[in-house]
Amino acid sequence: MEKNNKDNSSNEIIEWAKSIVIAVIIAIFIKTFIFNSTYVKGNSMAPTLHEKDRLFAIKVPLYFNGPSRGDIVVLEAPDNPSKDYIKRVIGLEGDKIEIKDGKVYLNGEVLQEDYIAKGAYTTVYDTDTWIVPPDEVFVLGDNRDVGASKDSRYFGCIPKSSLKGVTGFRYFPLGSKFGKIK
């Protein structure tokens, strides 16, 4: 009888260990290939996103057709690979981006940007015109104040391979900001 209890205890421990290992493998798979959580630091995406917002970043769209214009993406910072940036995709491969008189032009047309602050003026650094190369995107922060966002105006177009996910849902803070990001 005592041996039977030891066998049952050993079997139960083995079953628990298997369950934990399987759960860890599933969690790693989801985090690596499906979605991740990200945390906003700074105000480069204001007024859309704010300090301490928490978002889901979905990786699946990047496997198929890549990001679309207007998507908010998480990317590996070109100037510091240990950091991530959150920016909005403005241009896709082949697009011509120009910034003139504080406005962004996409392929010769003024870009309608409902997501930036009213009266925002988009500044430029050294360059005011870009042609997006193959397999790259042009990104901007929604906060266009001088020095508020390190983005493609600062470091140029970025390779799609440095994109880590497309955001679209804010899960913190709860309340009026909770939900789909516009």
Secondary structure, DSSP 8 states (H G I E B T S, - for coil): -HHHHHHHHHHHHHHHHHHHHHHHHHHHHHHHHTEEEEE--SSTTTTTS-TT-EEEEE-HHHHHT---TT-EEEEE-TT-TTSEEEEEEEE-TT-EEEEETTEEEETTEE---TTS-TT-----SS-SEEE--TTEEEEE-S--STTS--SHHHH--EEGGGEEEEEEEEEES-STT-EE--
